[in-house]
């Protein structure tokens, strides 16, 4: 669900504000709250490879893992009885 949600946010189908926070060891609580209150957009793609964003690659790999898992469960049930 996470990769699908990320792709939907990135494509603009879901409107969510994201906070860019850099928390350091010496960071104060007030500074962290200020950073959380200054939202930025999640729609901007910051990394892409072969025209696909990181969220799209994540969705592709997660879907592949899910397909292999479901196939394995079905195969195990078929063998057991």
Contact map, one row per residue, 1 for C-alpha under 8 A:
111110000000000000000000000000000000000000000000000000000000000000000000000000000
111111000000000000000000000000000000000000000000000000000000000000000000000000000
111111100000000000000000000000000000000000000000000000110110010000000000000000000
111111110000000000000000000000000000000000000000000000100010000000000000000000000
111111111000000000000000000000000000000000000000000000000000000000000000000000000
011111111100000000000000000000000000000000000000000000100000000000000000000000000
001111111110000000000000000000000000000000000000000000110010000000000000000000000
000111111111110000000000000000000000000000000000000000000000000000000000000000000
000011111111111100000000000000000000000001100000000000000000000000000000000000000
000001111111100000000000000000000000000001111000000000100000000000000000000000000
000000111111110000000000000000000000000000100000000000000000000000000000000000000
000000011111111000000000000000000000000000100000000000000000000000000000000000000
000000011111111000000000000000000000000000000000000000000000000000000000000000000
000000011011111100000000000000000000000000000000000000000000000000000000000000000
000000001001111110000000000000000000000000000000000000000000000000000000000000000
000000001000011111000000000000000000000011000000000000000000000000000000000000000
000000000000001111100000000000000000001111000000000000000000000000000000000000000
000000000000000111110000000000000000001111000000000000000000000000000000000000000
000000000000000011111000000000000011111100000000000000000000000000000000000000000
000000000000000001111100000000000011011100000000000000000000000000000000000000000
000000000000000000111110000000010011000000000000000000000000000000000000000000000
000000000000000000011111000000010000000000000000000000000000000000000000000000000
000000000000000000001111101000010000000000000000000000000000000000000000000000000
000000000000000000000111111000000000000000000000000000000000000000000000000000000
000000000000000000000011111000000000000000000000000000000000000000000000000000000
000000000000000000000001111100000000000000000000000000000000000000000000000000000
000000000000000000000011111110110000000000000000000000000000000000000000000000000
000000000000000000000000011111110000000000000000000000000000000000000000000000000
000000000000000000000000001111111000000000000000000000000000000000000000000000000
000000000000000000000000000111111100000000000000000000000000000000000000000000000
000000000000000000000000001111111110000000000000000000000000000000000000000000000
000000000000000000001110001111111111000000000000000000000000000000000000000000000
000000000000000000000000000011111111100000000000000000000000000000000000000000000
000000000000000000000000000001111111110000000000000000000000000000000000000000000
000000000000000000111000000000111111111000000000000000000000000000000000000000000
000000000000000000111000000000011111111000000000000000000000000000000000000000000
000000000000000000100000000000001111111000000000000000000000000000000000000000000
000000000000000000110000000000000111111100000000000000000000000000000000000000000
000000000000000011110000000000000011111110000000000000000000000000000000000000000
000000000000000011110000000000000000011111000000000000000000000000000000000000000
000000000000000111000000000000000000001111110000000000000000000000000000000000000
000000001100000111000000000000000000000111111000000000000000000000000000000000000
000000001111000000000000000000000000000011111000000000000000000000000000000000000
000000000100000000000000000000000000000011111100000000000000000000000000000000000
000000000100000000000000000000000000000001111111000010000000000000000000000000000
000000000000000000000000000000000000000000011111000010000000000000000000000000000
000000000000000000000000000000000000000000001111100011000000000000000000000000000
000000000000000000000000000000000000000000001111111111000000000000000000000000000
000000000000000000000000000000000000000000000011111111000000000000000000000000000
000000000000000000000000000000000000000000000001111100000000000000000000000000000
000000000000000000000000000000000000000000000001111110000000000000000000000000000
000000000000000000000000000000000000000000000001111111011000000000000000000000000
000000000000000000000000000000000000000000001111101111111000000000000000000000000
000000000000000000000000000000000000000000000011100111111100000000000000000000000
001101100100000000000000000000000000000000000000000011111110000000000000000000000
001000100000000000000000000000000000000000000000000111111111000000000000000000000
000000000000000000000000000000000000000000000000000111111111100000000000000000000
001000000000000000000000000000000000000000000000000001111111110000000000000000000
001100100000000000000000000000000000000000000000000000111111111000000000000000000
000000000000000000000000000000000000000000000000000000011111111100000000000000000
000000000000000000000000000000000000000000000000000000001111111110000000000000000
001000000000000000000000000000000000000000000000000000000111111111000000000000000
000000000000000000000000000000000000000000000000000000000011111111100000000000000
000000000000000000000000000000000000000000000000000000000001111111110000000000000
000000000000000000000000000000000000000000000000000000000000111111111000000000000
000000000000000000000000000000000000000000000000000000000000011111111100000000000
000000000000000000000000000000000000000000000000000000000000001111111110000000000
000000000000000000000000000000000000000000000000000000000000000111111111000000000
000000000000000000000000000000000000000000000000000000000000000011111111100000000
000000000000000000000000000000000000000000000000000000000000000001111111110000000
000000000000000000000000000000000000000000000000000000000000000000111111111000000
000000000000000000000000000000000000000000000000000000000000000000011111111100000
000000000000000000000000000000000000000000000000000000000000000000001111111110000
000000000000000000000000000000000000000000000000000000000000000000000111111111000
000000000000000000000000000000000000000000000000000000000000000000000011111111100
000000000000000000000000000000000000000000000000000000000000000000000001111111110
000000000000000000000000000000000000000000000000000000000000000000000000111111111
000000000000000000000000000000000000000000000000000000000000000000000000011111111
000000000000000000000000000000000000000000000000000000000000000000000000001111111
000000000000000000000000000000000000000000000000000000000000000000000000000111111
000000000000000000000000000000000000000000000000000000000000000000000000000011111
